[in-house]
Amino acid sequence: MAKFEVYQDAKNEYRFRLKAGNGQKILASEGYSAKAGSMNGIESVRTNSQNDDRYERKTSSNGKHYFNLKASNGQVIGTSEMYESAAGMENGIASVKTNAPNAPVEEV
């Protein structure tokens, strides 16, 4: 089952990641100074994940594909992993759309 994980990084910033049922990381956040910020970010992912216009599809300098999920104000909420193909990236977007709305939150 997919889930959001909330954790603190080495700089004591709060982050979240959305993991698929198989444990693969689908989406990762920026750092937040407070846990409440990361919880708000998760709610923003849930809301914005259903709107295809919120996904910014990109190609990195090494030719790998990835996407950013943006809020209505244009701010990046989460960034995907790198994918070898555009098709893989589209599968990642589909996974966020499917899993984000009902994924439980777990603190790790």
N, C-alpha and C positions, 0 to 999 in steps of 0.2 A: 504494500500500500504506500502510495506517495505521502510525503510529509515535508513540512517546513522544519528546519533545524535552526535554532537561535543559539549563538555562541559568542564568546569573547575571543578576539584574536590576541596576538602577542603585544599589540599596542593598547590593549584594554578597550578596543572599540567593539561595539556590538555589531554583528553581522547576521544575515540569514542566508540560507540556501534552500532551494527546493530540490528534493531528491525524488526520483521515480521509485516505483515499487521494487525495482531491481537494485536499488542503492546508487544508481548513477546520478551525479549532480546535473541538473537541468539548467538551473538559474542561480546566480550568486549576487548578493547585494554589495553595495559600497559599505564603508564603515560608518557607524552612528555613535555619537558620544553617549547616548543613553539607550537603555533597553526599549523604552517607549518608542523611540525613533524607529528601531527595527520592527517593532510590532505594527507601527503605522505603515511601514514599507510593505509588510506582508499583506495588510488590508488593501493597499494600493495595487499590489500584484493581482490579488483576487479580483478587484474591480476592473483593472485595465487589461487583464489577460484575455478577455473575451472580445476585444476590439482589435481586429487585424491591423488597423491603421496605427496602432501603438507599437508595432514591431518594426524596428529598424534593422533591415538585413544588410550585413556588411561582409567585406572580404579583407582579411589581414594582409600585411605586406608579404607574408610567406605563402599566400594563396589559399589559406584555410578560411572557412566560412563560420560566421557567428552572428548573433543578433543581440540587440539591446531592446528591452521592454521599457517604454517611456510612459510617464504620466501625462495627463492632459496638458500640463504646463511645459512639456518638453523635457523635463528632468528624467534622467536615466534611473530607473528603479532597480533593474537587475540586468546582468550580462550573462550570456550563455557560455558554455565551453566552446572550444574550437572543434569544428567538424571538417572532415576530409572533403565532403561534397555538399553542394547546395541542397540536394535531396535529404541528406542527414540533418542539415540545419532546419529544413521544413518539418521533419519528423520531430525535432526538438521543440519547435514552436507549437506543433499539434499536441505534444505532451504537456506543455505548460497550460494550454487552453483546456485540456481535459482534466489535469490534476490539480491546478492551483485553486479553483473555487472551493473545494471541500477538503483539502489536505489539512490534517491536524498540525498543530505546532508543538514541537518538542524542544526542550532546552537541553543542550549537550555541553 
